[in-house]
Amino acid sequence: GSSITSVSWAPRSELLTMGSDNSTVQMWNIKTGQLIQKWQTYNNNVWSVAFLPSGTQIASASGNRLI
């Protein structure tokens, strides 16, 4: 299994993004419970995810110092 390492809510939205220790970032619609998008990132744990203030883009960072 994997562990969630970071969570971010989109401003004024029903979207939630989470990073995990299995190198993935997932975006969910919290109202419907639907997985919207899943990205395989880096070759390392995702330590931080965040929506930009507009709520239309996200940033993630990993243990290998990439954003």
C-alpha positions as CSV (number, residue, x, y, z in Angstrom):
1,G,0.0,0.0,0.0
2,S,0.9,3.6,-0.1
3,S,0.5,6.5,2.3
4,I,-0.8,10.0,1.6
5,T,1.9,12.6,2.2
6,S,0.2,15.8,1.3
7,V,-3.3,17.2,0.6
8,S,-4.5,20.4,-1.0
9,W,-8.0,21.8,-1.6
10,A,-8.7,23.9,-4.6
11,P,-9.9,27.4,-3.7
12,R,-13.7,27.8,-4.2
13,S,-14.0,24.3,-5.7
14,E,-14.8,20.7,-5.0
15,L,-11.4,19.4,-6.0
16,L,-8.9,17.8,-3.8
17,T,-5.3,16.9,-4.8
18,M,-3.2,14.5,-2.8
19,G,0.4,13.3,-3.1
20,S,1.6,9.9,-1.9
21,D,4.8,7.9,-1.2
22,N,4.3,5.8,-4.3
23,S,5.2,8.7,-6.6
24,T,1.7,9.6,-7.6
25,V,-0.5,12.8,-7.5
26,Q,-4.3,12.3,-7.6
27,M,-7.1,14.8,-8.2
28,W,-10.5,13.9,-6.8
29,N,-13.9,15.5,-6.9
30,I,-14.9,15.4,-3.2
31,K,-18.6,15.9,-3.9
32,T,-18.9,12.8,-6.2
33,G,-15.9,10.8,-5.0
34,Q,-14.7,10.5,-8.6
35,L,-11.0,10.3,-9.4
36,I,-10.5,13.0,-12.0
37,Q,-6.8,12.5,-12.8
38,K,-3.8,10.5,-11.7
39,W,-0.2,11.4,-12.5
40,Q,2.9,9.3,-12.0
41,T,5.6,11.7,-11.0
42,Y,9.3,11.6,-10.3
43,N,11.0,8.4,-9.0
44,N,10.6,9.5,-5.4
45,N,7.9,10.2,-2.8
46,V,5.7,13.2,-3.4
47,W,6.1,15.3,-0.3
48,S,4.0,18.3,-1.1
49,V,1.1,19.3,-3.4
50,A,-0.6,22.7,-3.6
51,F,-3.2,24.4,-5.8
52,L,-2.2,27.8,-7.2
53,P,-4.5,30.6,-5.9
54,S,-6.4,30.5,-9.2
55,G,-7.4,26.8,-8.5
56,T,-6.6,25.9,-12.1
57,Q,-3.1,24.5,-11.7
58,I,-1.2,22.5,-9.1
59,A,2.4,22.2,-8.1
60,S,4.0,19.2,-6.5
61,A,7.5,18.6,-4.9
62,S,9.4,15.4,-4.3
63,G,12.3,14.1,-2.3
64,N,14.6,14.5,-5.3
65,R,14.0,18.3,-5.1
66,L,11.9,18.7,-8.2
67,I,8.8,20.9,-8.4
